[in-house]
């Protein structure tokens, strides 16, 4: 196996499994869906229960797609969107560093997803086996534009910041 293909498999698997674990945690961890819904509502998102389930499905789905190397630019776009929403609503006000609950970690996942969109999934992937790999500028553009557009649409449709006082 080519070292670049192995590296892509490792990166896809780590990011993908991280997303799956994160989605499962939103679903069954801590406060479960109800707690995740309250947390989203506390961030200013309307329809917290719907947001919680959308997050669970997106994180688990995008993570599984990345692990498989299937529909890679779209899986990358979903990752970029979920991490962008997290960065903007949950982490931005805390600064950069993750140890202060900052946006460092979610930025790394989003940029890694964009890189996977650009580089493609590699030869050890369903996309490659099916002959449907989209990479290079096309893959990166799909990942970035769909990710940013999805973030913007979600925020326009559901974000209503909580006003103090």
Secondary structure, DSSP 8 states (H G I E B T S, - for coil): --HHHHHHHHHHHHHHHHHHHHHHHHHHSTTHHHHHHHHHHHTTBSSHHHHHHHHHHHHHHHHHHHHHT-SHHHHHHHHHHHHHHHIIIIIGGG-S-GGGT-SHHHHHHHHHHHHHHHH---SSSHHHHHT----HHHHHHHHHHHHHHHHHHHHHHHB------
